[in-house]
Amino acid sequence: MTPGTPAWAHHGWGYYDTTAPLYFSGRVVSVTWRNPHPQVTIEVDARALPANWNALPVPPELAELGFGKTLAAVRAPASPGRWTLDLAPINRLERWGMPREPRPGDRLEAIGFPSCSDRHVARPALIVLDGVGVRQQSVALPAGCSGAPRG
C-alpha cells in the first residue's frame, strides 16, 4: 500500500487538465483502497497508442457525457513511468460495475486527465480491469484546470 491522500484533498475534475486526455496501460504497482478516492499506481508501459486502444469497452453512460470527444483527443503520456490514478469513490465504483479491487501485478488500462499541479498523477474517466470498462465520470467536464470542484 502507498500513503493515501489526506482526507481534505479534493479530486474534482477542475483540478485536472480535461483538455489533454491520455491513454494509460500498465501493471499495477500499488493500491490505496479507501475513500474519498482510492488510488492505483501503475507502471505505464505504453509510449505510443497501441493499434487497438480505441476498442476499449466503454460504458454507454460515458457516451451521454460526450466521451466521444475525449476519445478523439487521446494521446499517450509524454513521460511514461509510474502514474497514480485518482479513482471515483468506492461506492460509485461498485455501483458502476467495478469487478473487484485492483491488486499489484494486475494489468490496467485507462483514459484519463493529468493533474494540473502534480506530476504523474491523473484522474481517469474510464478504467478497464479484467476486460470490464468502468466509468469514473458522472458529470460533464469543466474546462481544464479551472479548479471547479465537480464530480
C-alpha positions in Angstrom: 0.0 0.0 0.0 1.1 3.6 -0.6 0.4 6.6 1.6 -3.1 7.9 0.9 -4.2 11.4 0.0 -5.2 13.4 3.1 -9.0 13.4 3.7 -9.1 17.2 3.0 -7.8 16.8 -0.5 -10.4 17.1 -3.3 -10.1 15.5 -6.6 -12.8 17.3 -8.6 -12.4 17.4 -12.3 -11.4 21.1 -12.3 -8.0 20.1 -10.8 -7.1 18.0 -13.9 -6.4 19.1 -17.4 -9.6 18.0 -19.1 -8.3 19.2 -22.5 -5.5 16.7 -22.6 -6.8 13.1 -22.3 -4.1 10.4 -22.0 -4.2 6.6 -22.6 -2.6 4.6 -19.8 -1.7 1.0 -19.9 0.5 -0.9 -17.5 0.9 -3.1 -14.4 -0.5 -2.1 -11.0 2.4 -1.4 -8.6 0.4 -0.3 -5.5 -3.2 0.3 -4.4 -4.6 2.5 -1.6 -8.3 1.4 -1.4 -10.2 3.9 0.7 -12.4 6.9 0.4 -12.6 9.7 -0.5 -10.7 8.5 -3.6 -8.9 5.2 -4.0 -5.6 5.5 -5.7 -3.9 3.0 -8.0 -0.3 3.4 -9.1 0.7 1.8 -12.3 3.9 1.4 -14.2 2.9 2.8 -17.6 4.5 0.8 -20.5 2.7 2.4 -23.5 4.9 5.1 -25.1 2.5 5.3 -28.0 -1.1 4.4 -28.6 -1.5 0.7 -29.4 -3.3 -0.2 -32.6 -6.4 -1.4 -30.7 -6.6 1.3 -28.0 -10.0 2.6 -29.3 -11.5 -0.9 -28.9 -11.7 -0.4 -25.1 -15.1 -1.4 -23.5 -16.8 2.0 -23.0 -19.9 2.1 -20.8 -22.9 3.7 -22.6 -23.2 6.3 -19.8 -19.9 7.9 -20.9 -21.3 8.4 -24.4 -24.0 10.5 -22.9 -21.4 12.7 -21.3 -19.5 13.4 -24.5 -16.8 10.8 -24.1 -16.5 10.6 -27.9 -14.8 14.0 -27.9 -12.4 12.7 -25.2 -11.5 9.6 -27.2 -10.9 11.7 -30.3 -8.2 13.7 -28.5 -6.5 10.9 -26.6 -2.7 10.5 -26.8 0.0 8.5 -25.0 1.7 10.2 -22.0 4.8 12.1 -23.0 6.6 10.7 -19.9 5.8 7.1 -19.1 6.9 5.6 -15.7 4.8 5.4 -12.6 1.5 7.2 -12.6 -1.0 7.5 -9.8 -4.7 7.3 -10.8 -7.2 9.0 -8.5 -10.4 6.9 -8.8 -14.0 7.6 -8.1 -15.3 6.9 -4.6 -15.6 3.2 -3.7 -19.4 3.2 -3.6 -19.6 4.6 -7.1 -17.0 2.1 -8.4 -19.2 -0.7 -7.0 -22.4 0.8 -8.4 -20.7 1.3 -11.8 -19.6 -2.4 -12.1 -16.0 -2.5 -10.8 -15.3 -6.2 -10.9 -13.0 -6.1 -7.8 -10.3 -4.1 -6.1 -7.2 -3.9 -8.3 -4.1 -5.8 -7.0 -0.4 -5.3 -7.6 0.5 -7.2 -10.8 -2.9 -6.6 -12.4 -2.9 -5.2 -15.9 -5.0 -2.0 -16.1 -5.9 0.4 -18.9 -7.4 3.9 -18.5 -8.3 7.0 -20.3 -7.7 10.0 -18.0 -6.6 13.5 -17.5 -3.3 14.7 -16.0 -3.2 16.7 -12.8 -2.8 20.5 -13.2 -0.3 20.6 -10.3 1.1 17.1 -9.6 3.5 15.3 -11.9 2.4 11.8 -12.9 -1.0 12.0 -11.2 -4.2 11.6 -13.3 -7.9 11.1 -12.9 -9.4 8.6 -15.3 -12.8 8.9 -16.9 -12.6 5.2 -17.8 -10.6 2.3 -16.4 -10.5 -1.2 -17.7 -9.8 -4.1 -15.3 -10.3 -7.8 -16.2 -11.7 -6.7 -19.6 -14.5 -4.7 -17.9 -14.8 -1.0 -18.6 -15.8 1.1 -15.6 -16.7 4.7 -15.9 -15.2 7.2 -13.5 -17.1 10.2 -14.7 -20.7 11.1 -13.9 -20.9 14.8 -14.8 -19.9 16.9 -17.8 -16.3 18.0 -17.5 -15.4 21.6 -16.6 -12.7 23.5 -18.5 -9.3 22.1 -17.9 -7.5 23.3 -14.8 -10.5 25.5 -13.8 -10.4 24.5 -10.1 -14.1 23.8 -10.3 -14.9 21.1 -7.7 -17.3 18.9 -9.8 -17.6 15.2 -9.8 
